[in-house]
Amino acid sequence: MPHFNIGDTVETIDDVIKGVVKSINGNDINMLSDDGFPLTFAAHELVLIADDIRVSNYEVAKIKKEKEIPKRRKTTVLKSKERTAPKMEVDLHINQLIKNPKSISKFDILNLQLDTAKRQLDFAISKRIQKIVFIHGVGEGVLKEELGYLFRKYDNVKYYDADYQKYGLGATEVYIFQNF
């Protein structure tokens, strides 16, 4: 059994508590931990830290805790349909674009929707996004027809009805050819 003296630096065997011996009562050693807590341990639960030891268990545990590797994230495998799904959706419903759609005329609504579509299409082209879906709704087909007219102005664009199961008849998908 090691012999402890007041002022010795000690460390617990089964835990990462380090401190200085403050008093000795028979087999009980009273120590002040590095965190400032007075603790009592049996002599066989402590180990004397010599001055020539460069790294203690306490310091190793402290470093391990700091360097703890985060758990590996579970990667989700995409189905083939999800992999080819459009990366960008633009909802052209007027209530998605402005707060009070009743305050403007149908002509202004259509122009706002077309301006939004053109701006978003130009953004997708500049950011090299290959697929974009414009959700226009069914209605009377005016917006869908105007979108077709807009898309025909672009040379590097192909457009077609979007996935029926997901959007019904109220969406058009645009494929942008990337010139590498």
N, C-alpha and C positions, 0 to 999 in steps of 0.2 A: 504494500500500500504506500502510495507516495506521501511524502511529508510536505504539508503546506505551511506557509508563513504569511502573516498579514502583509499585504502589499503585492503578493504574487499575482501574476496574470494567469487566469484559469479559463478553461473552456469546458462545456458539458460534452459528454461522450455521445449521448443519443439525440442531441439537439444542436442548434446553431446559436448558442448563447455564450457570449464571451464577457468577462468582467474581471474585477479586482477583488481579492479576498479582503474583507473588512474585519471579520472576527471569526474565531474558531471556538466552538463549544463541543468538545469531545470529538464525535464522528461527524457532527454537523458543521458545515462551512457556510458562513454568511458572506455573500458577495454582492457587490454593486455592479449590475450589468452595464454594458456600454450605452444602453438606452436610458440608464438612470434609475432602474428599478432594483430595490433590495430583494434578493432571492436567497433561499436556503437550500442546499443540496447535501446529500451524504457524500463523504469523501471518495467513495468508490464510483460516484457519478461524474467526477471531475478529473481533468487531466491538466497538469502543469504545462504552461506554455513557456518554453525556454526562449531566451533572447536570440538564439541562433536560428530558430525556425523562421523562414521568410514568409511562408504562406500557411495560414491556419485553416482548419475546417470551416470556421466562421466566415473567413474571407472568401474561400472557395464557394461556399453556399451563397454568399452575397452576390458574387460575380455570376454564378449560374442563374440566379434569379433575374438579374439584369439582362442576361444574354439569352433568356429562355426563348426557344424557337416557337413561333406561333404555329398552331395546328394547321395542317394542310387543308385547304378549302376543298370541298367536294365539287368537282367539275360536273356540270350538267351536259349531257350529250344531246345535241339538237337533232330532231328528226329531219329528214331530207326536205320536207316542206317548210319547216321553220328556218332552215339554213338559207333557202331561197326567198324567204319572206321579205317584203320591202322593209328597208331600214328607216323610212321616213313616211309619215302620214300627215296629210294636210286636210283638215276639216274646213270646207268652204261654206258650211251652213252659216247664214248671216248672224244668228244669235251667238256663234262662236267668235265672230270677228268684231262685233260692236255691242255695246251695252243696251242701247235702245233702238232696235231695228225699225220700229214703227214710225220713227221720226224722219226717215228719208225715203225717197221715191224708189220704185223698182228699177229704174234706169241706173240710179246711183248705186243701188245694191249690187246689180250685175257688174258694174264697172269696178266696184270695190273687190268683189270676188275674183274677177279676172286679173286685177292688179296684184292681188295676193297670190294667185296661182303663178303668175309670171315671176314675181319676186322669189317665191319659194323654189320654182324650177331653176331659175338662175343661180340661186344659192346652192341647190343640189349639184348643179353642173360644176360650179366653182369648187365645191368641197369633194368632188369626185364620188358622189353618192350615186349608185347605179340604178336603184329602183325607188320610186316615190309613188304613193297612192294619193289621189285627190278624191276626197269624199264630197260629192256634190248633191247627193240625194236624187230621188226619181223626178218628182214634180212634173212639169210640162216638157222638160228636155231642153230648155233654152240654154241653161248653163253648160250642160254636157256638149251641146253643139258648138257653143262658143269656145269651150276648152279644146275641142277637136280642131277648130280653126287656129287657135293659138299654137297648139302642138305641131301643126303642119308647117309652121314658120321655121321650126328648128330642123336642121339637117341630121343631127346626131341623136334623134329621139324617135322611139317607136311607142305607140300607145295602144291600149286595148282594155276591155272590161276587166276589172279587178276580180279577185277570187269571189265567186258567187256565194259560197258557203259562209264566208266571213263578212262580206259587204252587201250582198244582194245585188240589185241592179244599179245601185246609187253610187258607184265609185269607178274611177278610171285609173289604171296603173300605167305608169310611164317608165319605160326602160331607156336609160341614157347610155349610148355607146361611148366608151372611154377610148380616147385616142392616145395610146401609149407611145 
